[in-house]
Amino acid sequence: MAMTTVQLRPETKQKLNDLKLHPRETYDELIDRLADAAYDDELLSLEEIEDLRASEDEIRAGRVRSLRDIMKDLGDDQVIRSLGE
């Protein structure tokens, strides 16, 4: 197998370490797994496409609610405070 050296910042290396499934997982295995997860080769169904289009229409029409408003309705005061209210 051909080998390549890659330079990483310590923070990036720590993030990769945190993503390992087990301590002995190699960086090659980890990066290959992450790259595979980044691709979704499953096509959307017609129903999913129609739902996305309907959602886009709702957004264009201004029928949206902010996260802040939703959290107020749910009564999550701690989250509201963290949003700066």
Sequence and secondary structure as in RCSB ss.txt:
>XXXX:A:sequence
MAMTTVQLRPETKQKLNDLKLHPRETYDELIDRLADAAYDDELLSLEEIEDLRASEDEIRAGRVRSLRDIMKDLG
DDQVIRSLGE
>XXXX:A:secstr
         HHHHHHHHHH SSTT  HHHHHHHHHHHH   S   HHHHHHHHHHHHHHHTT    HHHHHHHHT
 HHHHHHTT 
